[in-house]
Amino acid sequence: MKKLIDDLYKYNNLEDDKLLELLKVMDKEDIAYLKSKALDTRKLYYGDKVYLRGLIEFTNYCSKNCIYCGIQSGNKYAKRYRLTLEQILKCCEIGYSLGYRTFVLQGGEDKYYTDEKIVEIIYEIKNKYPDCAITLSIGEKSYDSYKRYFEAGADRYLLRHETADKDLFESIHPRASFENRMNCLKNLKEIGYQVGAGFMIGLPNQTYEHYVKDLRFLKEFDPHMIGVGPFIPHKDTLLKDEKAGSLELTTILLAIIRLLLPKVLLPATTALGTIDPMGREEALKAGANVVMPNLSPIDVREKYSLYDGKICTGDEAAECRMCIENRIKKTGFTLDSSRGDHVMYNKELALGGLYESNTKS
């Protein structure tokens, strides 16, 4: 196992059968060694820095009916809400005063927020906070919609592929298209975003072979960000009685991803902090380098319920900020309040490429 880990560290790649062997055969000593090499790799490109993103969950309406998600359209018990532009800007104002220089606008696929509304939100945030990055996480859209958001000033887009296996994907996303999800990711990258993909860990019927497919997809797609986290059941979904994903397997996969894609931005997710009090710290020690405290108004946080037991729903923004900073420092890392872009990304060049392709077309 140590030889395989050394090869992965040296070459940033392994054949699929070797990745499968790693996942199936490693013992505790191997896992510790894997994580140490992931940490070494992360330090080569990002040092001890952990980047801060301010999360704004601005709508829990969703037109999709993903069977694992608490805000699925079919959940009649969900208490729905939408934030106004003024509320979103207030979240940004608070976040900016606390040192945030990236705002993550996340929501369900809510048709109320037309392209015009999304563009207006982006313009207003960029006008007030031109030194900040905007990340969108609002699902599957058309190429033209993605392009409009990018030209309006959006910098990043998170769209987890959830699983790289078509059959598994379509079993948990009724009436959704695996091909469309993959095409959306391709479009985002072509337009010039810093693109985030990612997958869930511990879904019912998910196997090590599925994870190897995910790892291979990520290696070949080469996104700027990768969000992985454990599946956590929600009481109002078909999967309510299923077992949650584990911290150990999630951190193992985080470490492998760091070795496969050394320069990637890798969040320590809230879901990890939900399944284990030290989950985010363990993720940082396995190669993660991003955290996303919540800036959403307290009165809506419990309503944005993707899974049960979500942490930090009652904390003020300042409390979240101080809590995560203390956790980061205690783990031996340094909080970085800059935009925290991918080390190889240049938006001016990306915009130039977009305009050049438009001219050619």
Residue pairs with C-beta under 8 A, 6 or more apart in sequence:
1 21
1 22
1 25
1 26
1 27
1 30
1 33
2 30
2 33
4 14
4 18
4 21
4 22
5 22
5 30
5 33
5 34
5 37
5 259
6 37
7 14
7 18
8 14
8 22
8 37
8 256
8 259
8 260
9 37
9 40
9 41
9 259
12 259
12 260
12 261
12 262
13 219
13 260
14 22
16 212
16 216
19 212
19 215
19 216
19 256
20 208
20 209
20 212
22 34
22 256
23 208
23 211
23 212
23 252
23 256
24 208
26 34
26 252
31 248
31 252
34 252
34 255
34 256
34 259
35 251
35 252
35 255
35 285
35 286
35 287
37 255
37 259
38 254
38 255
38 256
38 258
38 259
38 286
38 287
39 285
39 286
39 287
41 258
41 259
41 262
41 287
42 258
42 262
42 266
42 287
42 288
42 289
44 262
45 262
45 263
45 343
46 289
46 343
47 334
48 332
48 333
48 334
49 289
49 333
49 334
49 335
49 336
49 340
50 268
50 284
50 289
50 290
50 291
50 328
50 333
50 334
50 335
50 336
51 102
51 265
51 289
51 290
51 291
51 336
51 338
51 340
52 99
52 100
52 101
52 102
52 290
52 291
52 292
52 293
52 321
52 324
52 335
52 336
52 337
52 340
53 100
53 102
53 103
53 104
53 135
53 267
53 290
53 291
53 292
53 293
53 340
54 91
54 92
54 95
54 98
54 100
54 102
54 103
54 104
54 292
54 293
54 295
54 317
55 104
55 106
55 292
55 293
55 294
55 295
55 296
56 83
56 88
56 91
56 92
56 95
56 103
56 104
56 105
56 106
56 295
56 296
57 106
57 107
57 294
57 296
57 300
57 301
57 304
58 82
58 83
58 87
58 88
58 105
58 106
58 107
58 296
59 81
59 82
59 83
59 107
59 108
59 110
59 112
59 113
60 71
60 78
60 80
60 81
60 107
60 108
60 300
60 303
60 304
60 305
61 71
61 80
61 82
61 107
61 108
61 110
61 112
62 69
62 71
62 72
62 73
62 107
62 108
62 109
62 110
62 139
63 73
63 108
63 109
63 110
63 111
64 72
64 73
64 108
64 109
64 139
64 173
64 176
65 72
65 73
65 74
65 174
65 175
66 72
66 172
66 173
66 174
66 176
67 172
67 173
67 174
67 237
67 238
67 239
68 172
68 200
68 203
68 231
68 233
68 234
68 237
68 239
68 307
69 234
69 237
69 306
69 307
70 78
70 234
70 235
70 236
70 237
70 305
70 306
70 307
70 308
71 78
71 108
71 304
71 305
71 306
72 237
75 236
75 237
77 236
78 236
78 303
78 305
79 303
80 303
81 300
81 303
82 110
82 112
82 113
83 91
83 296
83 297
83 300
85 117
85 120
85 121
85 124
87 297
88 105
88 121
88 125
89 124
89 125
89 128
90 297
91 103
91 295
91 296
91 297
91 317
92 103
92 125
92 128
92 129
92 132
92 295
93 128
94 295
94 317
94 318
95 103
95 295
95 317
96 129
96 132
98 317
98 318
98 321
99 321
99 337
100 132
100 295
100 321
100 337
101 131
101 132
101 133
101 337
101 338
101 339
101 340
102 132
102 133
102 134
102 135
102 156
102 339
102 340
103 125
103 129
103 132
103 133
103 134
103 135
103 295
104 135
104 136
104 137
104 158
104 292
105 121
105 134
105 135
105 136
105 137
105 138
106 137
106 138
106 158
107 113
107 137
107 138
108 138
108 139
109 138
109 139
109 140
110 138
113 138
115 145
115 148
115 149
118 136
118 138
118 145
118 148
118 149
118 152
119 148
119 149
119 152
122 134
122 149
122 152
122 153
122 154
123 152
123 153
125 132
125 134
125 153
126 132
126 134
126 152
126 153
131 339
132 339
133 155
133 156
133 339
133 340
133 341
134 153
134 154
134 155
134 156
135 154
135 155
135 156
135 157
135 158
135 196
136 149
136 154
136 156
136 157
136 158
137 157
137 158
137 159
137 196
139 159
140 159
140 180
140 181
140 184
141 149
141 184
143 187
143 191
146 157
146 184
146 187
146 188
146 191
146 193
147 191
147 354
149 157
150 191
150 192
150 193
150 351
150 354
151 351
151 354
154 193
155 193
155 194
155 339
155 341
155 347
156 193
156 194
156 195
156 196
156 224
156 225
157 188
157 193
157 194
157 195
157 196
158 196
158 198
158 225
158 227
159 181
159 184
159 185
159 188
159 195
159 196
159 197
160 196
160 197
160 198
160 199
160 200
160 227
161 169
161 181
161 182
161 185
161 197
161 198
161 199
161 214
161 217
162 169
162 172
162 173
162 181
162 198
162 199
162 200
163 169
163 172
163 199
163 200
163 203
163 206
163 210
163 213
163 214
164 199
164 210
164 213
164 214
164 216
164 217
165 210
165 213
166 178
168 203
168 205
168 206
168 210
169 176
169 178
169 181
170 176
170 177
170 178
171 205
172 203
173 181
185 195
185 197
185 221
185 223
188 195
189 195
189 221
189 223
190 357
191 350
191 354
192 347
192 350
192 351
192 353
192 354
193 350
194 224
194 225
194 265
194 341
194 342
194 345
195 223
195 224
195 225
196 223
196 224
196 225
196 226
196 227
196 265
197 217
197 218
197 221
197 223
197 225
197 226
197 227
198 225
198 226
198 227
198 228
198 229
199 211
199 214
199 228
200 206
200 228
200 229
200 230
200 231
200 245
201 211
201 228
201 229
201 230
201 231
201 245
201 246
201 249
201 250
201 253
202 230
202 231
202 243
202 244
202 245
202 246
202 249
202 250
203 231
203 245
204 239
204 242
206 231
211 253
215 253
215 256
215 257
215 260
218 226
218 257
218 260
218 261
219 260
219 261
222 261
223 261
223 264
224 264
224 265
224 342
224 345
225 264
225 265
225 266
225 267
225 290
225 342
226 257
226 261
226 264
226 265
226 266
227 267
227 269
228 250
228 253
228 254
228 257
228 269
229 245
229 250
229 269
229 270
229 271
229 272
230 244
230 245
230 246
230 247
230 249
230 250
230 271
230 272
230 275
231 239
231 242
231 244
231 245
231 307
232 244
232 245
232 271
232 274
232 275
232 307
232 308
232 309
233 239
233 240
233 241
233 242
233 243
233 244
233 307
233 308
234 240
234 305
234 306
234 307
234 308
235 308
244 275
245 275
246 275
247 272
247 275
247 276
247 279
247 282
250 272
250 283
251 282
251 283
251 285
251 286
252 286
254 266
254 283
254 286
254 287
254 288
255 286
255 287
257 264
257 266
257 287
258 264
258 266
258 286
258 287
258 288
259 287
263 342
263 343
263 344
264 342
265 289
265 290
265 340
265 342
266 287
266 288
266 289
266 290
267 283
267 288
267 290
267 291
267 292
268 279
268 280
268 281
268 283
268 284
268 288
268 290
268 291
269 280
269 283
269 292
270 280
270 292
270 294
270 310
270 311
270 312
271 279
271 307
272 279
272 280
272 282
272 283
273 279
273 280
273 311
273 312
274 307
274 309
274 310
274 311
276 282
280 288
280 291
280 324
280 327
281 327
281 330
281 331
284 328
284 331
284 333
285 331
290 340
291 324
291 328
293 312
293 317
293 320
293 321
293 323
293 324
294 301
294 312
294 313
294 315
294 317
294 320
295 317
295 320
296 304
298 313
298 314
298 315
298 316
301 310
301 312
301 313
301 314
302 310
302 313
304 310
312 320
312 323
315 323
324 335
325 335
328 334
328 335
329 335
341 347
